[in-house]
Amino acid sequence: MRITLLSSLLLLTACTGTDPEGEARHTRDMNHPNEHQEATEGDSASDVDPDSAPLASDPSPAVATLGAGCFWCVEAVLLQVEGVEQVVSGYMGGATADPTYKDICTGTTGHAEVVQVTYDPSVLPYEELLDWFFRLHDPTTLNRQGADRGTQYRSVIFFHSTDQATTAREMIDAVGAAKIFDDPIVTEVTAASTFYSAEAYHQDYYALNSSQGYCRAVILPKLKKLGLKY
């Protein structure tokens, strides 16, 4: 674990303290029926055994799958990170085949909202990608990010190799030991399972809808806090 990663987390703990995401309801679900499918939230989930999926060596370019609450927020951040080649919003970790966004929002399928990131590890090592992951959300709130509640919003790292699993667990231990966050980290580290790409209107969401209420209230302040373009 490189000290520069922990140092950047100490300097940029973007999700501690007051966050606009904790003050604004998820307007994409409740307040914009013309833009999004009607949905309700729930709290149940199915557990995925971290050791149940087959593991493979890191692909080149590499792939990472991360859940950190609303995938619109995560996508908007990671698309600006040097070394990231592609970010696709979608769903992973549940039992229902071919879930829709409406299915996910019931909280009963077991899936998490995730982004699947294709990146160049020679430019962006996996531990640095995880550094961004921990900076862009609060990894200490169970099944919640701000006002978004339900297991679909859980903090989770889906690993694609034993190296990714080891790195993720070591980083969680290091961040916890450094007392960067006031509360314990609850991020799951789980073997990757089937990835389902989200509907087309979820892709590049912030870039295409930056004037939308949720984008202005939650995503824009997050980008500002992280020193990114908004």
C-alpha positions in Angstrom: 0.0 0.0 0.0 1.6 3.2 -1.1 1.5 6.1 1.4 0.4 8.5 -1.3 -2.9 6.7 -1.6 -3.7 7.1 2.1 -2.4 10.7 2.0 -4.8 11.6 -0.7 -7.7 10.0 1.2 -6.8 12.0 4.3 -6.7 15.2 2.3 -9.8 14.5 0.2 -12.3 12.6 2.3 -15.1 13.8 0.1 -17.9 12.0 1.8 -17.4 12.8 5.5 -19.4 15.6 7.1 -22.4 17.2 5.3 -23.0 16.1 1.8 -25.7 17.4 -0.5 -26.4 13.7 -1.3 -27.6 13.3 2.2 -30.0 16.2 1.9 -31.6 15.5 -1.4 -34.0 12.5 -2.1 -33.2 10.5 -5.1 -35.1 12.7 -7.5 -34.5 10.3 -10.3 -36.8 7.8 -8.7 -39.4 10.0 -7.0 -39.6 13.5 -8.6 -39.0 13.0 -12.3 -41.6 10.5 -13.6 -41.2 11.9 -17.1 -37.5 11.2 -17.2 -37.3 7.9 -15.4 -39.2 4.7 -14.7 -41.5 4.7 -11.6 -39.8 2.8 -8.8 -39.9 2.0 -5.1 -37.2 1.1 -2.7 -36.7 -1.9 -0.6 -34.2 -3.4 1.8 -33.8 -7.1 1.1 -30.8 -8.7 -0.7 -29.3 -12.0 -1.5 -25.8 -12.7 -0.4 -23.1 -13.6 -2.9 -20.3 -15.9 -1.6 -17.0 -14.1 -2.4 -15.4 -17.5 -3.1 -18.2 -18.9 -5.3 -17.2 -17.4 -8.6 -14.3 -18.6 -10.7 -11.3 -16.3 -10.8 -9.1 -15.3 -13.7 -6.0 -13.2 -14.2 -6.4 -9.5 -14.6 -7.4 -8.8 -18.2 -5.5 -6.2 -20.3 -7.0 -3.7 -20.5 -8.2 -4.4 -17.0 -11.8 -4.4 -15.7 -13.1 -3.3 -12.3 -16.7 -3.4 -11.0 -17.6 -1.0 -8.2 -20.8 -0.1 -6.4 -20.9 3.2 -4.5 -24.5 4.3 -4.4 -26.1 6.0 -7.4 -24.2 4.9 -10.5 -24.8 8.3 -12.1 -22.5 9.8 -9.5 -19.8 7.2 -9.8 -19.8 7.3 -13.6 -19.5 11.1 -13.6 -16.4 11.0 -11.4 -14.5 8.0 -12.9 -15.0 9.2 -16.5 -12.6 12.0 -15.6 -9.9 9.8 -14.1 -6.8 9.5 -16.3 -6.3 5.9 -17.4 -10.1 5.1 -17.4 -11.1 4.0 -20.9 -14.8 3.2 -20.5 -17.4 3.3 -17.7 -20.7 1.4 -18.1 -23.5 1.7 -15.6 -25.3 -1.5 -14.7 -26.3 -4.1 -12.1 -24.4 -7.0 -10.4 -24.7 -9.2 -7.4 -28.3 -10.4 -7.5 -30.4 -13.5 -8.3 -32.8 -12.1 -10.9 -31.7 -12.6 -14.6 -31.9 -9.6 -16.9 -33.1 -7.2 -14.3 -34.5 -3.8 -15.3 -34.0 -0.5 -13.5 -37.5 -0.8 -12.1 -36.7 -4.3 -10.7 -33.5 -3.0 -9.1 -35.3 -0.1 -7.4 -37.6 -2.5 -5.5 -34.6 -3.7 -3.6 -35.7 -7.3 -3.9 -33.4 -8.6 -6.6 -30.2 -8.5 -4.6 -28.3 -6.5 -7.2 -26.3 -3.4 -6.6 -26.1 -0.4 -8.9 -22.5 -0.6 -10.2 -20.2 0.8 -12.8 -18.0 -1.6 -14.8 -14.7 0.3 -15.5 -12.3 -0.6 -18.3 -8.9 1.0 -17.5 -5.2 0.9 -18.4 -3.4 -0.5 -15.4 -0.1 0.9 -16.7 -1.6 4.4 -16.3 -4.0 3.8 -13.4 -3.1 1.0 -11.0 -6.0 -0.8 -9.4 -5.1 0.6 -6.0 -5.3 4.1 -7.4 -8.7 3.3 -8.9 -9.8 2.2 -5.4 -8.4 5.4 -4.0 -10.9 7.2 -6.1 -13.6 4.8 -5.1 -13.2 5.5 -1.4 -13.0 9.3 -2.0 -16.2 9.5 -4.1 -18.6 8.0 -1.6 -19.1 7.2 2.1 -18.0 3.5 2.7 -19.2 3.5 6.3 -23.0 3.7 5.7 -24.7 0.3 5.3 -27.0 0.0 2.3 -27.2 3.8 2.0 -25.6 6.8 0.3 -27.0 10.0 1.5 -30.8 9.9 1.0 -30.6 6.9 -1.3 -31.5 3.8 0.9 -31.7 0.2 0.0 -29.3 -2.7 -0.7 -29.0 -1.6 -4.3 -27.0 1.4 -3.0 -24.5 -0.7 -1.0 -20.8 -0.1 -1.0 -19.2 -3.0 -2.8 -16.1 -4.1 -4.7 -16.7 -6.9 -7.1 -13.3 -8.5 -7.8 -12.3 -10.1 -11.1 -9.1 -11.7 -9.8 -7.4 -12.9 -6.7 -5.0 -9.9 -7.0 -8.0 -7.5 -7.0 -9.5 -9.2 -4.0 -6.2 -9.0 -2.0 -5.7 -5.3 -3.0 -9.2 -4.4 -2.0 -9.0 -6.1 1.4 -5.6 -4.6 2.1 -6.7 -1.1 1.3 -9.8 -1.4 3.4 -7.6 -2.5 6.3 -5.2 0.3 5.7 -7.9 3.0 5.4 -9.5 1.7 8.6 -6.3 1.6 10.5 -5.6 5.2 9.4 -8.9 6.3 11.0 -9.8 8.3 7.9 -13.5 7.8 8.5 -15.1 8.2 11.9 -17.1 4.9 11.5 -16.0 1.4 10.4 -15.9 0.7 6.7 -18.8 -1.6 5.6 -17.7 -2.1 2.0 -18.3 -5.6 0.7 -15.5 -7.4 -1.2 -17.3 -10.0 -3.4 -16.4 -12.1 -6.4 -17.7 -10.6 -9.7 -20.8 -12.3 -11.1 -22.9 -11.6 -14.2 -22.9 -7.9 -15.1 -26.1 -6.5 -16.7 -25.7 -3.2 -18.5 -28.3 -0.6 -17.4 -30.7 0.9 -19.8 -29.4 3.4 -22.4 -30.7 6.5 -20.7 -28.5 5.7 -17.7 -25.3 5.8 -19.7 -23.3 9.1 -19.7 -26.1 10.5 -17.5 -24.4 13.5 -16.1 -22.9 14.6 -19.4 -26.3 14.5 -21.0 -28.4 15.8 -18.1 -26.2 18.2 -16.2 -29.1 20.6 -15.7 -31.4 18.0 -14.1 -32.2 18.6 -10.5 -30.4 15.6 -9.0 -27.3 16.3 -11.1 -27.2 19.9 -9.8 -28.0 19.1 -6.2 -25.8 16.0 -5.8 -23.3 15.3 -8.6 -22.1 18.8 -9.3 -21.1 19.5 -5.7 -19.3 16.1 -5.6 -17.3 16.9 -8.7 -16.4 20.3 -7.2 -15.3 18.7 -4.0 -13.1 16.3 -5.8 -11.5 19.0 -8.0 -13.0 17.7 -11.2 -14.7 19.4 -14.2 -18.4 20.0 -13.7 
